[in-house]
Amino acid sequence: MNSTTATVPLCVDCDGTLIRTDLLHESVFLLLKHAPWKLVLLPWWLLRGKAFLKERLAQAVQFDWSTLPLNEEVVALARQAREAGRPVVLATASHRLLAEPLARHLGLFDDVLATDGPTNLSGSRKSDQLSERFGPKGFDYVGNDRKDLPVWSAARQAVVVSSDVRLIEAAKSATRVSRVIPSHSPGLRAYLKALRLHQWLKNVLVFVPLVAAHRLTSSEGLVQALLGFLAFGLCASAVYVLNDLVDLEADRRHVRKRNRPFASGLIPVWHGAFMIPALLGASFATAWWLPIEFVGVLAGYFLCTLAYSLALKRQVVVDVLMLAGLYTLRVVAGGAATGIVPSFWLLAFSMFIFLSLALVKRYSELLVTLQQDQDRPSGRGYTVTDLPVLMSVGTSAGMVAVLVFALYINNPDIPAVYDNPLWLWLVPPLLLYWVSRLWMKTHRGEVDDDPLVFALRDWQSLTVVGLSAVLFSVA
């Protein structure tokens, strides 16, 4: 490094450059999580200018700076410049109320230039302020967006954080580009991962009423159940995206969830904001071909999952009851789609077995928390001291589900449905084995966060399902 370079300030952009996300967009979803009633004020704030909007959002939310996904190459570049004695400046369009705490947390910057008062520090405004402070061509600038082109034009040289060839060429036309730091663009696989298509396996529950009513050979019933499956899948994906966006900080603290597309910064937050209404629209458009009762159940499912994502998931016991209810709603939806009314026995069995599965999910999360030497998982109401209670309640719920099934076999209406109902008495031992084994593996830490997905991938679980199906057929 020559003596001239050693005195030239290195100015670093924040959103999309220093961090792999955008503080403004994340602020909106933090507001949704902690004070959703304030969302109605967003249009009014925006009418008073983008700088005013940023100020109000910055005042309303609080970030955990340690969880933000950093661009480590940019951090290393700033650290090297600082060690070489160069002034390092955070120059960002984010509001000062957010930029200054971030700068203090990182400990890399000598000064902060940010949006403040009526001035939204972006594009030409940022260029003018940097030129006024350091002189034309008196600073180097690290940026990532076309809005940075006026700043690069005023800079001595540029560092481009992007893989966009056209942006890189435009930057080269504006000034000398000293370095290009490639960015990771999300591909189709990342978006499919955000939709959590593997979770659609849960929606096979909409076929349960069809199976229980012995109408699997009905082509009309199968088409209706398939449409219900698709509608529920699209609705569930919309909720998963929303859940990921309001739970970014909690996911980033989790050993596995921090690699999710939104938490890691691979997919921009604002993309998710467009994905949610698109998925919901497709879901209800699919549901339009089914009875109005199904549309009502689907709407109820969405409202329940919304309440769960925004508040109920942090309430002890309420959260697992809600999860069990959401599983059972899929069964109810299958009945609404096909015109089959689920029996009392089916709904009672569903509620208890899914309560057991929901408790498996919570137990697994707490076990990971214990292994990380922490007291409680982020965003939950439980502590690791609750593990014995969760196991006790979870195994009990599983056993009650088996008891409900046994009582169903013994009810006087069974001979009217099955020619040889005695064969059904071989099913409870299989269920007892499956529930006991599931909880044993959960206690050993061998079950991931979603037990239903685990069961659908586990050969022994599938064997139990297959044998049970054979016994029902023989009966």
N, C-alpha and C positions, 0 to 999 in steps of 0.2 A: 504493500500500500504506500503510495507517494504522500508527500507532506500535504498536498492540496486535498486529496481524498480524506485524509485524517481529520480535517477540520470541517468537512461538508456534512451537514446533518443528514441522517437517514430518517425519512418520514414514512411511517407504516400505516396503511389503512387497516381497519378492524374487520368489518363484516365481509366474510368470504375470502379474506386475506390472512389476517392474524388468526381468526377463528373460522371454523368450517360451518358457520351458521350466520344468522342475521339477528341482532339483538332486538330490532323493532318487531320482527315477526314473532320471535319467541316471547316478547313482552305481551303480545296480544293473547297468546295461549296461557301464559302465566296468569293474566287477568281473568281469563275464562275459568281457570281452575280455582282461583282464590276469591274472586269477586265478580261472578258472571253477570250480576245485575248491572254492572258498570259498562257492559258492552254496548248498551243502547246509547251511551254518550260518545262512542267513537265517531259517528258521522259529524256530530256537533264539533268535536275537537278538530277533526280534519278540515271542516269548513273555515276554521280560524287559522289554518296553515299547518304544514307538515311539521314545522318546528314546535308548534304548540301541542300537536298530537304526541310527538315524541316526549315532550316535557311531562305531559299529564300521565303518559304510560310509565315513564321512568319514576314518577312519584308514587305510582300505584303498585309497583311490583318490586320484588327483591330477588336478586339472583344469588345462586351459590356459584361463585366464580371458579371454584375448584373443579366443577363438573363440565365446564364448557369444552367442546372438542377443539383443541388447538391444532394449527398447522405447524407441526414441529420444525419443518424446514425454515419457515418464516421466523419462528422463535429463535432458532439457531443463528439465523442471519442477523437478527437484532442483537442477540447476545455477543456475537463476534464483533459487531460494530461498536458496541458499548465497551468491550474489553480493549478495543483498539483506540479508545479515547474519543470516538465520534459522538456527537450529540444524537440521541435517538428520540424521536418524537412520534407519539401516537396521534395521527391525523385522521379523524373519522367523522362520518355523518351521524353516528349515534350521539345521543344526548350526553352532555357533560356529566349528568348525574349517574350515568352508567359507565362512561368511558374512564372517569377518574378512579372509581373503585377497582375496575379491571386492571388499570395501569398499576395501581398500588399492589394489587394481588400478585401481578407478574414480576414487579420490581425490575423492569427492563427499560423504562422510559424516563427521560429527563424532563419532558414537558408533554402536555396534552392539549391538542386543538380539537374542539368538538362542537356540535350543534349547541347553541346557547341563545337565550332570548329569542328574537324573531328570525335569527339567521340559521337556516338549514345548511350546514357545512358540507355541501356536495357539489361535484362538478366544478364549474367556473368560480363559485364562491370559495371553494377550498383552494383552487389555483391562485386566486387573488390574495387570499390571506397568507398562504405560504410564500408567495413572491414578495409580499409586503414585509414579511418578517425576515426572510433569508435572502431576498433579492432574486431577480430572474436568473435561472440556471444556477441558483445557489444552494440547491438541495437535491437529494436523490429520493425517488418515491417508489414505494412498493404498493401495487394495486392489483385489481383482478377484474375490472368491469369497464365497459365502454364509457361509463360516467367518469372514469379516471383519465380519459384521453386529454381533457384540458389541463389536468394537473401534470401529466407526463410532458405535455408541450412546454410547460414552464420549468420543468425539472432538468437538471444536468444530465441525468440518466435514469433509466427505469428498470425495475424488476417486475416482471409480469407473472402473476400467479394464475395461470390458466393453461388449458390445453387447446383453446380456441385459436386455430391458425389465423383466422381473419383478424381477431383482436391483437394477436402478436404482431402481425404485419402492420396494423394501424398504429400500434405503439412504436414500431420501428420507424414509421413515417413521421412520428411526432418528435422523437428524440432517440438517443442511443440506448439500446436495450442491453444491459450488462448481464442479465441472467433471466432465464425462464424457469419457473418452478411449476411443473405440471400439476394440474388439479385432477381429482378423481371424479369423472362424470358418471352419473348413475345410468346403468343399462337396464334393459327389460327385466333382468333377473332381480335387480334391486327393488323394482316396483312390485314384482310378484311376491317378493319376500315381505314387503310392507303390507301386502294384502293378506298375508298369512294363510295362503291357500290350504296348507296342511290342516288348519283349524276347521276347514269345511267338513272334515270327517265327522265332527260333532253333529252336523246337520242330517246325518243318516237317521237320526231319531225321528224325523218327520215320516219315515216309512214304518215306524213301530205300530201305529193304529191299523195300517193296512195288513201287516203281518199278523197282529193279534186277532183281527177279524177274519183271517184266512182268505184274504182277497188279493193275494199277490198275482193271481192269474188274470185279474181285471186290467185290461189295457188302459181303460179310461182312468182307473184309480192310479195306475203307475205313472201316467202322464201328469196327472194332477200333483202327485207326490214329487215328481221330478221338478216341476215348476216351483213347488214350495221349497224344495231343496235349493234351487238356484236363487230364489228370492231371499231366502234366509242367509245364504252364503254372501251375497252382495251386501246385504244389510249389515251382517257381522263384520265384513271387511271394512265398511265405512266406520263402524264403531271402533275397530282395532286401530285404524289410522287416527281417529280422534283421540283415543286413549293414549296412543304413542305421543301425540302432540301435547297433550296436557300433562303427561307424565315424564317429560324429557329428563328432568333433573334426577328423578328417582331411578329411571332406567340407566342413566349414566353412572350411578353408584353401584349398579348390579353387575356381578361378574360376567354374566352372559348377555343380559339385555342391553348393555352399553354398546354392543355391536349391531343393534338394530339400525336400519337405514336412516331413520330420522335422528335417533340419539347420537349416532356417530357423525352426523353431518353429511352423509353420502347423498341423501335426497334433501333438497332445500325444503324448509318448513312450509313455504308458501305453496309448493306443489301439493302438499297434503291438504291445504285449505281448499284446493280445487277438486281434489280426489273425493273428498267426503260427499259433497252434493251430487257429484256425478254418479257415485256408487249408489247413493240413496235413491236417486232418480231411476236408475236402472232396476233397482230392487222393487220399487213400487210399480214400475211399468210392467215388470214380470208378474207381480201379484195381481195386477188388474185383470188377468185372465182367469183368476180363481174366485171362489165365492167371497162375498163381502166380509164374511166372518173371518176368513184368513187374513184379509187386509187389516182388520181390527186387531187380530192377534199380533201381526207383524208390527203394527204401529205401537202396540203395548210393549212388545219386545224391545223396540228401539228406545222408547221412553225409559224403560227400566234399565237398559244398558247405559243410557246417557246419565241417569241418576247414579248408577253404580260407578261410572268412570269419574264423575265430578265430585262425588261425596261419599257414597255408601261403602266404597272399597276400603275406606279408612276407619270404618266402624266395626268394632269387635263383634263377632257372631252374626250381626246383620249382613256382613259381606258374604259369608258362606251360605246363609239362608237365601240370599239374593241369587248367588251362583246356582244353587240347587233349583231355585224357582225358574231361572233362565233355561236350564237344561229341560225341565219339565214343560216349559212353554213350547219347546220344539215339538214335543209329543202332542200337546194340545193343537199346535199349528198343523201338524200332520192330519189330525182328525178334522180340523176346519177345512183343509184343502180337499179332502176326500169325502167329506160328508159323513164320517164315522165318528160317533161320540165315544171318546175313551172311557173305559169303565172305571169305577171307583178303585178297583184293585190295581189297575195299571197305573193310575195317578199316584196312589199311595206308595206302591213299590218304587216308582220313579223318584218321588220326593226323597225317600230315605236313602236309596242307593246313590243318588246324585249329591245328597248332603255328605255322604261318606267320601265321594270323589272330590268334592269341594274342599273338604278338610284335608284330604291327601295333598291337594295343591298348596294349601297354607302351610302344612307341616313341612313339605319339601322346601318352601321358601325360607322358613325359619331355620331349618337344618343348615342350609347354605349360609345363613346369617351367623349361626353358631360357629361354623367352620371358619368364618372370616373374623372370629373373635369380636363380633359386634353384638349389641344388646337387642336391637330391633331392626327389621327391614325398613327401608325408606318407604314412606307413604302407606304404611300399615299400622294398625292399632295394637298388634301383638308384640310380645317380647319372647325371648328364647325360653323364659321360665314357663311359658304356656305350652311347651311341647308335650308334656305328659297329658295335659287336659285335652289337647287336640286329638291325640292318639286315642284316648279313652272314649271321647264323644264320637270320633270317626269310626272306630271299630264297632261301637254300639249301634250306630246308624246303619252300618252294613249288615249287622246281624238282624236288626229289626226288619230290614228289607227282605232278608231270607225268610223271616217269620211271616211277613205279609204274604209272600209267595206260597208258603206252606198252607196258610189259612185259605188262600184262594183255591188251592187244589182241593181242600176239604169242604168247600162251600157246595150247597145242594144243586146249584145250577150247572156244575161241571159235566155231569153225564149227558146233558143236552148238547154240549159243545164237543166233547171228546168221546170216542167209542171205547178207548182203553185208557182211562185216566190214571191207572196205577203206574204206568210208565213215567208219569210226571213226577213221581216221588223220588226219582233218581236225579232230578234237576237240583233240589236244595243242597245235596252234598257237594255237587259241582260248584254251586254258588258260594257255599261255605269255604271251600278250598280257595276259590278265586279271591274272595274278599280277604281272607287271612293271608294269602301269599302277597297280595297287593300291599297290605299294610306292613308285612315283614320287609318287603323290598323298599318301601318308603322309608322305614326306620333305618335301613342300611344306607340310604342316600342313593338308591339305584333307580328312582323314579324322577323324571324331570318335572317341570312346573305343571304340565297338563296331563293328568292321569288318563283321561279318555283317549288322547292321542297315543299315549304309551300303550294302553290296552289294545288299540287297533294295530299296533306294530309288534306286539309281543306274541310269540307263537303259542305259548301256553294259554294266554287269554283267548286267542282265536280258536284254539282247540276246545276250550270250554264252551265257546259260542257254538261251534260246529256240533259238538256232542249234544248240547241242549236242543239245537235245531232238529237233530235226528230223533231225539226223544219226543219232541212235540209232534213230529211227523208220524211216528209210530203210534203215539197216543191218539 
